[in-house]
Amino acid sequence: MAPVEVSATVAATPETIWQTCFEPMKWESWDPDLKEMKDVSGAGGCEEGATCIFAMNDGSNIPIILSNVEKNKNVDFKGCVFGGIVRAEGKVMISPVDSSTSKIDYSFEMKGFVGSIVAKLKKKEVVEGTQGGLDNMVKMSEEAQKEK
């Protein structure tokens, strides 16, 4: 299955989006499939090489590593379980549109032998989860921008 790719224009600056959703890492507040983040490395910030465990609503735990981290711009995350037969990969890119508006591009993909099968069987859930995450980032960021 190809990555699920969603985008939205946000009435918030890249700095507000980053501070609201990623610094410190608060993914569980916007990702509808994530119950909590455990064992966040370092100071808990969204930084290159940071690691954590995504404790999912379904009870699974996915060790995650962050890469391609550029504050206020982008972050990639990758994780796997069962020796790599289930892999999760995602990317968030934030770009300014003008002085008060930004665009968020968010993609997510399940890979690996079993991961690709699960992605096909649960395509609706994967799409809804990715879109739900984007919708929550937008809502939270726009609310935070109004408070500034």
Disulfide bonds with the S-S distance in Angstrom:
none
